[in-house]
Amino acid sequence: MDADSPEQPFRQFIVKLHSRCNLSCHYCYVYHHVDQSWRDRPMIMSGRTTAALAARIGEHARAHGLEKIFVVLHGGEPLLAGPDRIAEVITAIRAAAPRTSVDVTLQTNGTLVDDRFVEVFRRHRVGVGVSVDGGREANDRHRRFADGRPSFALAVQGIDRMRAAGDVWTGLLCTVDLSNDPLQVYEDLLALGPPSLDLLLPLANWVHRPPGHDPATTPYADWLIRVFDRWFDAPVRETGIRLFESIISLLLGGPSDTEAVGLDSAAAITVETDGSLEVTDALKTTAPGLGALGMSVHRHSLDEAMRHPAVLATERTLVKLARGCRACPVVTVCGGGQYSHRFDPEGGFGYPSVYCRDLYRLITHVQARVAAKLALRG
């Protein structure tokens, strides 16, 4: 085995509980990108597959003495599975790993949240993130139902229900859209009172480039920098922003909390509704089937998946980065960016991120701002 690709037990399990969605967001990597494997999978994870998954997770946790693991209920839209099914999956996984702390989160568009779901979230200690791309105008630009109806009002209703329930709602996930004014997006998201924000670069690569991409300019960095300066200069910290906090942490020698930057490995595996295993579903934006391992929880252990070459290839090490990346002064902060963003059919994942210039500009800007603030304090 490659010494630069050490085996790491999985600590995060992205569980595709339901393969369909009640929205049809224009940029969705599941339904509107090159990999259309969702069409051949069952809509909902069956009881048989759930039992197999739980057993595999329990086996893996015991074999590696894992004190804590993270389970992310995902989709499609996981709430389409219904509150009872969600409760059954959580109960099965926790029962299979009784000596391991199982942290459960769920990512939803928020439009289906009602009191039944909120009760399940409270009873089973589920942290819920909601995908919203800004205020009504910004969000409804892309996040609509298949018949064209907007989703913002229903998402806000779901957020309000969870906020009233206490520690259920964990924050917002927003995909950057250059068409939306960054400060307006930030203020509109802030108005919802999120505990945290996650600002995501659109899933893209050198084949399927992001909207507005120009390798000679940095439109995404420019967008993010405007939000960063507003956030960083606030007299009181109004919310957490994971991307910015991770960059600052890395600059100060700490860890990253996102796969977007840094050399910290997520140690994650994705489980589809039929039990098949994938490295990361972000690879659905590269080429059909590229993230699939050809393995299933019905036939393979997670230790076998852990040793798969495709899994080992995603380990975030300097030696796996492009030569130019390895010589870059911000490489330990950038970490080459998100793995899927490096894809080019000619050289696989041996390229810099399609957001290389944006990442460099954003990181050096944050570095200068942090250094200036530390100098003032010194």
HULIN-V691370 format. One record per pair of residues at least 6 apart in sequence whose C-alpha atoms are under 8 Angstrom apart, sorted by the first residue. I is the first residue (numbers start at 0). J is the second residue. D is the distance in whole Angstrom. If there is no record, write none. Layout:
BEGIN
I:J:D / I:J:D
END
This chain:
BEGIN
3:316:7 / 3:318:7 / 4:311:6 / 4:312:7 / 4:314:6 / 4:316:8 / 5:311:7 / 6:305:7 / 6:306:6 / 6:311:7 / 7:266:7 / 7:305:7 / 8:59:8 / 8:63:7 / 8:266:7 / 8:302:7 / 8:305:7 / 9:59:8 / 9:266:5 / 9:267:5 / 9:268:7 / 9:301:8 / 9:305:7 / 10:65:8 / 10:67:7 / 10:68:5 / 10:69:6 / 10:265:8 / 10:266:6 / 10:267:6 / 11:68:6 / 11:69:5 / 11:70:6 / 11:71:7 / 11:265:7 / 11:266:6 / 11:267:4 / 11:268:7 / 12:68:8 / 12:69:6 / 12:70:5 / 12:71:6 / 12:267:6 / 12:268:5 / 12:269:6 / 12:270:7 / 13:70:6 / 13:71:5 / 13:72:6 / 13:73:7 / 13:267:7 / 13:268:6 / 13:269:5 / 13:270:6 / 14:70:7 / 14:71:6 / 14:72:5 / 14:73:6 / 14:74:8 / 14:269:6 / 14:270:5 / 14:271:7 / 14:272:8 / 15:44:8 / 15:72:6 / 15:73:5 / 15:74:5 / 15:75:7 / 15:77:7 / 15:269:7 / 15:270:6 / 15:271:5 / 15:272:5 / 16:43:6 / 16:44:5 / 16:72:6 / 16:73:6 / 16:74:6 / 16:75:8 / 16:77:5 / 16:80:7 / 16:271:7 / 16:272:6 / 17:42:5 / 17:43:4 / 17:44:6 / 17:73:7 / 17:74:5 / 17:75:6 / 17:76:6 / 17:77:5 / 17:78:8 / 17:79:7 / 17:80:6 / 17:272:6 / 18:37:6 / 18:40:7 / 18:41:7 / 18:42:5 / 18:43:6 / 18:74:5 / 18:75:5 / 18:76:7 / 18:77:8 / 18:271:8 / 18:272:7 / 19:37:8 / 19:42:6 / 19:74:7 / 19:75:4 / 19:76:6 / 19:79:8 / 20:74:7 / 20:75:5 / 20:76:5 / 20:79:7 / 21:76:7 / 21:79:8 / 21:144:6 / 21:145:8 / 22:142:7 / 22:143:6 / 22:144:4 / 22:145:6 / 22:150:8 / 23:30:8 / 23:142:7 / 23:143:6 / 23:144:5 / 23:145:5 / 24:141:5 / 24:142:4 / 24:143:6 / 24:144:7 / 25:31:7 / 25:141:5 / 25:142:7 / 26:141:7 / 26:201:8 / 28:202:7 / 28:281:7 / 28:283:6 / 28:284:6 / 29:35:7 / 29:37:7 / 29:75:8 / 29:283:7 / 30:37:8 / 32:283:7 / 32:284:6 / 33:283:7 / 33:284:6 / 33:285:7 / 33:286:6 / 33:287:6 / 34:283:5 / 34:284:7 / 34:285:8 / 34:286:6 / 34:287:4 / 34:288:7 / 35:287:7 / 36:287:8 / 36:288:8 / 40:272:7 / 40:273:6 / 41:272:6 / 41:273:6 / 42:272:7 / 43:80:6 / 43:272:6 / 44:271:8 / 44:272:4 / 44:273:6 / 44:274:8 / 45:272:7 / 45:273:8 / 48:272:8 / 48:273:7 / 48:274:6 / 48:296:8 / 48:297:7 / 49:88:6 / 49:91:7 / 50:91:7 / 51:296:6 / 51:297:6 / 52:92:8 / 52:274:7 / 52:296:6 / 52:297:8 / 53:91:6 / 53:92:4 / 53:93:8 / 53:95:6 / 54:92:8 / 54:95:6 / 55:296:7 / 55:300:6 / 55:301:6 / 56:92:7 / 56:95:7 / 56:96:7 / 56:301:7 / 57:92:7 / 57:95:5 / 57:96:4 / 58:95:8 / 58:96:8 / 59:300:8 / 59:301:6 / 59:302:7 / 60:66:8 / 60:96:7 / 60:99:7 / 61:96:7 / 65:99:6 / 66:98:7 / 66:99:5 / 66:100:6 / 67:99:5 / 67:100:4 / 67:101:6 / 67:102:7 / 68:99:7 / 68:100:6 / 68:101:5 / 68:102:6 / 69:101:6 / 69:102:5 / 69:103:6 / 69:104:8 / 70:101:7 / 70:102:6 / 70:103:5 / 70:104:6 / 71:103:6 / 71:104:5 / 71:105:5 / 71:106:7 / 72:103:7 / 72:104:6 / 72:105:5 / 72:106:6 / 73:105:6 / 73:106:6 / 73:107:7 / 76:106:8 / 76:107:6 / 76:108:7 / 77:105:8 / 77:106:8 / 77:107:7 / 78:85:8 / 78:107:7 / 78:111:7 / 78:112:8 / 78:116:8 / 79:111:8 / 81:116:8 / 82:115:6 / 82:116:5 / 82:119:6 / 85:119:8 / 86:119:6 / 86:123:7 / 89:103:8 / 89:123:7 / 92:101:8 / 93:99:8 / 93:100:8 / 93:101:6 / 102:125:8 / 103:124:7 / 103:125:5 / 103:126:7 / 104:125:5 / 104:126:5 / 104:127:6 / 104:128:7 / 105:125:7 / 105:126:6 / 105:127:5 / 105:128:6 / 106:127:6 / 106:128:5 / 106:129:6 / 106:130:7 / 107:127:7 / 107:128:6 / 107:129:5 / 107:130:6 / 108:129:5 / 108:130:5 / 108:131:7 / 108:154:6 / 109:129:6 / 109:130:7 / 109:153:7 / 109:154:4 / 109:155:7 / 109:156:8 / 109:157:5 / 109:158:7 / 110:150:7 / 110:153:5 / 110:154:4 / 110:155:8 / 110:156:8 / 110:157:6 / 111:153:8 / 111:154:8 / 111:157:7 / 112:156:8 / 112:157:5 / 112:158:8 / 112:160:8 / 113:157:7 / 113:160:7 / 114:160:7 / 117:160:7 / 117:161:6 / 117:164:7 / 117:167:8 / 119:125:8 / 120:126:7 / 120:127:8 / 120:167:7 / 121:164:8 / 121:166:8 / 121:167:7 / 124:167:8 / 125:167:7 / 126:166:8 / 126:167:5 / 126:168:6 / 126:169:6 / 127:167:6 / 127:168:5 / 127:169:5 / 127:170:7 / 128:168:6 / 128:169:5 / 128:170:5 / 128:171:6 / 128:172:7 / 129:154:8 / 129:158:8 / 129:168:8 / 129:170:6 / 129:171:5 / 129:172:6 / 130:171:6 / 130:172:5 / 130:173:6 / 131:138:6 / 131:151:8 / 131:154:8 / 131:171:6 / 131:172:6 / 131:173:5 / 131:174:8 / 131:188:8 / 132:138:4 / 132:142:8 / 132:172:7 / 132:173:4 / 132:174:6 / 132:175:7 / 132:184:7 / 132:188:8 / 133:173:7 / 133:183:8 / 133:184:5 / 133:185:7 / 133:187:6 / 133:188:5 / 134:151:8 / 134:183:8 / 134:184:6 / 134:187:5 / 134:188:7 / 135:151:6 / 135:152:8 / 137:179:6 / 137:184:7 / 138:150:8 / 138:151:6 / 139:149:5 / 139:150:6 / 139:151:6 / 142:149:7 / 142:150:6 / 142:151:8 / 143:149:5 / 143:150:5 / 144:150:7 / 155:191:8 / 158:168:7 / 161:167:6 / 161:168:6 / 162:168:6 / 168:194:8 / 169:193:7 / 169:194:6 / 169:195:7 / 170:193:5 / 170:194:5 / 170:195:5 / 170:196:6 / 170:197:8 / 171:188:8 / 171:193:6 / 171:195:6 / 171:196:5 / 171:197:6 / 172:196:6 / 172:197:5 / 172:198:6 / 172:199:7 / 173:196:7 / 173:197:6 / 173:198:5 / 173:199:6 / 174:198:6 / 174:199:5 / 174:200:6 / 174:201:6 / 175:198:6 / 175:199:6 / 175:200:6 / 175:201:6 / 175:219:8 / 176:201:8 / 177:210:8 / 177:211:7 / 177:218:8 / 177:219:7 / 177:222:7 / 181:222:6 / 181:223:7 / 181:225:7 / 181:226:6 / 182:225:7 / 182:226:6 / 182:229:8 / 185:226:7 / 189:237:8 / 189:238:8 / 193:238:7 / 194:238:6 / 194:239:7 / 195:238:5 / 195:239:4 / 195:240:6 / 195:241:7 / 196:238:7 / 196:239:6 / 196:240:5 / 196:241:6 / 197:240:6 / 197:241:5 / 197:242:7 / 198:240:7 / 198:241:7 / 198:242:7 / 200:219:8 / 201:209:6 / 202:209:7 / 202:281:7 / 202:284:7 / 202:339:8 / 202:340:7 / 203:209:5 / 203:284:7 / 203:285:8 / 203:339:7 / 203:340:6 / 203:353:7 / 204:284:8 / 204:285:7 / 204:339:7 / 204:340:4 / 204:341:6 / 204:342:5 / 204:343:7 / 204:352:7 / 204:353:5 / 205:340:7 / 205:341:7 / 205:342:6 / 205:343:5 / 205:353:6 / 206:285:7 / 206:342:7 / 206:343:6 / 206:344:7 / 207:284:8 / 207:285:8 / 208:353:7 / 211:218:7 / 212:218:7 / 214:353:8 / 214:356:7 / 215:356:8 / 216:356:7 / 216:357:8 / 217:356:6 / 217:357:5 / 217:360:7 / 218:357:7 / 219:354:8 / 219:357:6 / 220:357:5 / 220:358:7 / 220:360:6 / 220:361:5 / 221:357:8 / 221:361:8 / 223:361:7 / 224:361:6 / 224:364:8 / 227:243:7 / 227:365:8 / 230:236:7 / 230:237:8 / 241:256:7 / 241:257:7 / 242:256:8 / 242:257:7 / 242:259:7 / 242:260:8 / 243:365:8 / 245:254:7 / 245:255:5 / 245:256:6 / 245:257:7 / 245:260:7 / 246:255:7 / 246:260:7 / 246:261:8 / 246:332:6 / 246:362:7 / 246:365:8 / 247:365:7 / 247:366:7 / 247:369:8 / 248:254:6 / 248:255:7 / 249:255:6 / 249:261:7 / 249:331:8 / 249:332:5 / 250:332:6 / 250:366:7 / 254:261:8 / 254:263:7 / 255:261:6 / 255:262:8 / 255:263:6 / 257:265:8 / 258:264:8 / 258:265:7 / 258:336:7 / 258:337:6 / 259:333:8 / 259:336:5 / 259:337:5 / 260:332:6 / 260:333:5 / 260:334:5 / 260:335:7 / 260:336:5 / 260:337:7 / 261:330:8 / 261:331:6 / 261:332:5 / 261:333:5 / 261:334:4 / 261:335:8 / 261:336:7 / 262:315:5 / 262:316:6 / 262:317:8 / 262:331:7 / 262:332:7 / 262:333:8 / 262:334:5 / 263:315:6 / 264:314:6 / 264:315:6 / 267:278:7 / 267:279:8 / 268:276:7 / 268:277:6 / 268:278:5 / 268:279:6 / 269:276:6 / 269:277:5 / 269:278:6 / 269:279:6 / 269:280:7 / 270:276:5 / 270:277:6 / 271:277:8 / 274:295:5 / 274:296:5 / 274:297:7 / 275:291:8 / 275:292:8 / 275:293:7 / 275:294:6 / 275:295:4 / 275:296:6 / 276:291:6 / 276:292:6 / 276:293:7 / 276:294:6 / 276:295:5 / 276:296:7 / 276:304:8 / 277:290:5 / 277:291:4 / 277:292:5 / 278:290:5 / 278:291:7 / 278:292:7 / 278:309:7 / 278:310:6 / 279:290:6 / 280:290:7 / 281:339:6 / 282:289:6 / 282:290:5 / 282:339:6 / 283:289:7 / 283:290:7 / 284:339:8 / 285:339:7 / 285:342:7 / 290:309:8 / 292:304:7 / 292:307:7 / 292:309:7 / 294:304:7 / 304:310:7 / 305:311:7 / 312:319:8 / 313:338:7 / 315:334:7 / 316:334:8 / 317:325:6 / 317:334:8 / 318:325:7 / 319:349:7 / 320:335:6 / 320:349:6 / 320:350:7 / 320:351:7 / 321:349:5 / 321:350:5 / 321:351:6 / 323:351:8 / 324:330:6 / 324:335:7 / 324:351:6 / 329:359:7 / 329:362:7 / 329:363:8 / 332:362:8 / 333:358:7 / 333:359:7 / 333:362:8 / 335:341:8 / 335:351:6 / 335:352:6 / 335:355:8 / 336:351:8 / 336:352:6 / 336:354:8 / 336:355:8 / 336:358:8 / 337:352:7 / 338:348:7 / 338:352:8 / 339:348:7 / 340:352:5 / 340:353:6 / 340:354:7 / 341:347:8 / 341:348:5 / 341:349:7 / 341:350:5 / 341:351:5 / 341:352:4 / 341:353:6 / 342:348:5 / 342:349:7 / 342:350:7 / 342:352:8 / 343:350:7
END
